[in-house]
Amino acid sequence: MQRKNLLKKSSIRNAEYYNMIHVQDRLYAESAKGNVFTDLISIIYSDANIKMAYRNLKNNDGSNTPGVDGLTFENLNDLSEERLITKVQGKILNYQPKAVRRVYIKKPNGKMRPLGIPTVIDRIVQQSILQVLEPICEAKFYDKSYGFRPNRSTKNAVAMCYKYAQKDGFHYVVDVDIKGFFDNVNHGKLLKQIWTLGIQDKNLLSLIRKMLRAPIEDKGERSVPDKGTPQGGVLSPLLANIVLNELDWWIASQWEEMPVHNILRSDSYFNTNGTLNKGNLYKRLRQTKLKECHIVRYADDFKVFCKTYGEAVRLKYAVEKWLMNRLKLETSKEKSKITNLETGYSEFLGIKFKLYRKGGKWVIKSHMTEKSIENQKRKLKRAISEACRSHSLEIAQHNAIITYNQMVVGMHE
């Protein structure tokens, strides 16, 4: 967690260093006003943006992971800055992605998760696009999604779950599991969603379309995907949020958003200073036929909080139907469920939580899940082994011990 925070801070410093922070702020402000963007390639293509993309990527954990061409970021050290920029700019202007290397990593449950590793140049192109699209999308994203977004974390997502359950009285949790989300994203639908967000640069959309169709090399065999965005790609988390942002706003519209447009015509919902009287507004919303519910999402993992079992049942069915009809995404009937937090635990992002009575009030009780504990044990054992192996090098051992300590502290935060 601490390393992720350091990388986020480094990304902000890089934006300031290359004077891109002002560009990103402007993009955010224009997007918030509802402006349309028809020439973003010129910003993506700029020297400063490409320099920042390279700097953001070269110190990442995956910088030494090669793509199908066998090259890592170390191989780029032989190129001058000018040659590297020219190479990336040429790639952007005449974009033909190289194949994505498919690798598999073991999940805590023993199953294998497929990852797609682009070449280092393709990663720089994706990062260059990400740096320009992210502020535009951030202005349009729903507030209660937390995965792979600036200044948001798993802690924020879990804290919001606690608030809804303990403070606001939402004791029923709907879990809807999307089958193989990243492998089943509909390309046509995604491109329309990007367009709807105001990103209407046809050259950029063509580039993203080619990126989505990049061949996948798996154990010597190549195939061209007609759906999905591979986990492991730099741009994939943002594209995933673009897809599911529509789900966020649809659920919010059941209670939070759409009623306001009709209700706010009355002066009784405003204080004398012109600010919104949330107490009166809440009373008015309770009088409607709308059922109060709230979503908390982290990437493709999300929970919807309801106040009654009946509302939870109806919402679960509605969400499953909406995902299929609107986004062409299937859900798992076996893994999707409803949990009453008064009697059972709900798991989210490595934490399990429930409610129990204390002093006449419902209070959150939470622990790390068994899977998360076992995963942390494995990581700690590796860190101890690393510290032992580096005993002959004082600095290496010192760094290994610092890493171990950071992991222990992170488990208790």
N, C-alpha and C positions, 0 to 999 in steps of 0.2 A: 504493500500500500504506500509506504514512504517513497519507494522508488517511482511509483506512478505519479505521486505528487511532485517529485523533483522534475520528472519529465514534463509535467504540465507547466511548471514554473519556467523551465528552460524554453518551452515553446513560446511562452509570453515574452520572455527576454529576446528570443530570436525575432519575433514580430516587431518589437521595438527597435532592435538593432538594424534591421533591414527596412525600417520605416514603413512596414506593412500594416502596423496597428491602426493607422489613420484610414487606410484603405478598407480594412475590415470593419471599422466602426461606421464608415460611410455606407458600406453595403448593408450592414445591419439596420441603420436608420432608414435607408431607402426602402428596404424590404418591409419594415414595420409600417411604413406609409402606404404599402400596397403597390409600390412601383414595379414595373416589369423590366427585366434585364435581357437585352438582346445582343450585347457584345461583351461577354465575359472572357472570351479566349484571349483578348489582348492583355487582360490582367494576369491570367494564368500563365501566359507566355512570357511575362516580363522577367528581366534578369533578377530583380529583387525577390520575386515570388519563388523562382526556381532555387536561388541560393538558400532561401529560408527552408524550402522543402528538403533540400539535401542536408542541411544542418539539423533539422528536426528528426530525420531518419537515421543518420549515421551512428548515433549513440544508442539507438533502440536495441532491445534484446535480440531482435531478429535480424540485425544488420549483417551478421556473418552467416545467415542462412541463404544458400544459393538458390537461384531459380533454375530453369532448364538449361541455361547457358553456362552454369557452373560458377558464375561470377558473384562476388560479394562486394560490400562497400569498400573493403580494403583494396580491391582491384582498381577502384576509381581514383585512388590516391596518385596513380601514375598520370592522371589527366590534369592539365591545368584547369583553373576555374573557368577560363574563357572557353576551352574546348568542351568541358562538361556542359556548360550552359547551351552552347551551340548544338551539342548532341541531343539534349533534352528538347530544345526548341524544334529541332528537325523532326523529332519523334512526334511532338504535339501536332505540328502542321501536316504531317503525312502519317497519321496514326494507323499502325497495323500492329496490334499487340502480339507479343510472342506467347507461346503456350504457357499455361499455368501448371506448375509442378504439384501433383497431388501427393500429399503425405498424410499419414494417419498418426494420431496421438491417442494414448489410452485415457479414457475418462475414469473418474473415481469408481463408477459402477462396473468397470471392466470392459465396457464396450469401446469401440474405436470411433473417434471423431475425425472426419476428413477435413483437411485444410488445403487451401490452394495458395501456393507460393509463386507470385509473379517474379519476373526478373528485376534486378535492382533499378534499371532504367524505367521500367514500367511502374515500379513503386514510386519513383520520384515524380513521374507524370501524375499518378493517382494522388500523391500528397499535394502536388501543386493545385490540382482541382479541388481537393478537400479544403485547402486554406481559403479558397474563394467562395465555395458553396456553403461552408459551415455557417458563417455569419448570416447569410441570407436565410438559411433554413432555421437557425436559432430564433429569428424574429417571428417565425410562424409555428414553431413547435409548441405542443401542449406543455404546460408547466409541470405536470406530474409524471413525466418520463425522465429517467435518470441515467440510462445506459449510454456510455461513450459520448457524453456531452461535456462541454467545458464547465468547470466548477461544480460538478455533480458527481456523486459517488454512490456505492452500495449503501453506505451509512445513511445518506440522505433518504434513499428509497425505503430502507427498513424503518427509519424514524417516522416517516409519513404513515407507514402501516400501523405503527404503534399508536400514532395520534388518532387515526380513524377508529381503531379498535377500542382504545382505552378512554380517550377524551370525548370522542364524538358519538360513541355508542353503536358502531357498526360491527356486530358480532358474527355476521355470516360472511364467509369469504368464498368467492367463486374463482376456481382455477380452471383455465381452459388451455390445454396443451396443444400447440400447433405442431403437426407432424413435419419434421425436417424443414423448418422454416427457411433457412438460408438456401437450401437446395431447390426450393419450390417457388421462389419469388417470380411472379409473372412479369416478364420483361416489358411487354406492351403497357400493362397497367402502371408499372413503375415509371416509365418515361412520361406517361400522361400526368402522373402525380407530380413529377419534377416540373413539368410545364405549368401545372396549376399553381405551384408555389411562386410563379413569376420568373422562373429560370427558362427563358424562351430564346436562348442563343442556339440556333439550329446546328451550327458547327460543333458546339459543345455536346449537344444531345446526340449527334451522330457519333462523336468520339466515345461517349458513354455506352451507346448501343454496341459499338465494336468491342469495347472493354468487356461487356457482359457476355459477348459471344466468343471470347478468347478460347482457343482450344485447351482442353485439359489433358495433360499427359499423366497417365496412371499406369505404372508398371510396364512402361514401354509402348502402351497403346494410347492413341489420341482420339478424342471425341469432341464435337462442338455442341455445347449446351444450348438448349432452346428455352431454358428457364433457370432461375437460381442466380445467386451471387456468392461466390466461394468465400467461406470463412478463411481469414488469413490475408485477404486483400485489404489494402489501406483504406479504400473507399467503402468497403462493404458495410461497416457499422453505420455510417451515415445513410447509405441507401436503405438499410433495414429500418432505420428510424423514420425515413421518408415514407416507406410503405405503411408502417404501423401508426404513424401520426394521424392518419385518417381514422383508425380505430379509436385512438385516444379522444379525438374530437367528437366522434359519433357517440361514444359513451357519455362524454361530458354534456352533450346536447340533450341527453335524457333528463338532465336535472339542472346542470350549472349554467349552460350558455343560452340555448334558444328561448327559454321562458323570459329571460331578462329583456329581450327586445320588445316583448308585448307588455311587460309589467312596468317598465321604467317610464311610462308616459304619465304616471300619477305623481304629483308633488309629495304625496305622503311617504314616498320611499326615499326622500332626500332630507338631510338635516338643514338647518337654517344657513349654514355656511356653504351649502351646495354639495357636500360630500354624501355618498350613498349611506343610507341607514340600513345596515345589513340585518338588524333585528326585524324590522318591518318587512324587508324583502323576504327573509326566511319564512316568516309567518304566511306571506302571500304564496310562496312556492309550496308550502305544506298544504295549501287549500286546493292546489291543482291536482289533476289525476296523475301527474308525473311521480315516479318512484325515485326516491333519493338513492344515488349510488355513486361511487367514486372509484376510479382506476388508478393504480400505481404500477408503472411499467419500467422494466430494466431490459432493454433489447427486446427479445421475443418472449421473455418471462414476465408475466403480468398477473395481477390480482385485482378483482373487483369486489368492493366492500358494500354490503347491503345490510338493512336493518331487520328484515324478516326472512324466514326460510322460503316462503312463497315467492317473495320478490327475487330471491337468489335463484330459484328454480327457473322462473320466467326469463331472467336475464341470461343465465347460462345457455338456455336454448336459443335465445335471440342472438347472442354473440357467436355461437357456433354457426348459425344460419347466415349471419352477416359476413363472417370471414369467408365462407364458401361462395356466397353469391357475389360479394363485392370484390374480394381479393383473390378468389380461386385457391384458398388455402384450406386443406383438410385438417380436422382436429382429431385427437385421440380420445375415444370414448372411455377407454380404460384409465387414462391418466387424468382426464378432466373430472373435477369433483367439486362438491360444496362442503365446507367445514364450518361447524359451529364452534367458535373459539371458546365458548364456555365449557365445552366438553372434550375438545381435541386440539392437537397442535396443527398449525399450518407452517409449511416450510417455504423459505424464500431467501435466495442468495446466501446459502450456507447457514442460515439461522432458522430455528424453529421457535414459534411463539404461540402462546395461548393466553386466556384470561382466567384469573382466579379471584375469589372474594377476599377482600382484606378491609376490615373496618367498615363494612357495609358498602364498599365500592368495588368495582371491577378493576383489576390491576394486571398489567402485562407481566408474564413470566417468559423468559427467553433463554435459549441455550444454543450453542453450536450444534448443528446436525451431526449424526454419527459419521456420515460420509465426509463432512468437512473436517471433523476431528482426525479421521484416518488420513485424509489428504495432508493436513498440517503436520501430522506425525512423520509422514514420509519426507516432507520438505525439511523438517528439522533434522532428521537423520542424515539427509544429504548434506545439510549445512555443517553438521558435526564432523562428518567424514571429510569434508573439504578443509575444515580447520585442522584436522589431524594430519592430512596429507601435506599441508603447507607449513609443517613445523620447522622446516629448514630455512624458510624465508620469512623473516620477522614481519615484513610489511604485508605479505600475502596472508599470513596467519591473522594479523591484526584486522585486516579487511574482512576475512571470513568470520571472525568473532563478532564484528560489528553487524554483519549481515544476519547472523544468528540472533543477536540481541534485538534487532529491528523486527524480525519475524515474531519473536516472543511478545514484544510490546504490541505489535499489530494484532495479535490474537486476543489481547486483553482490552483493546480500545473499544 
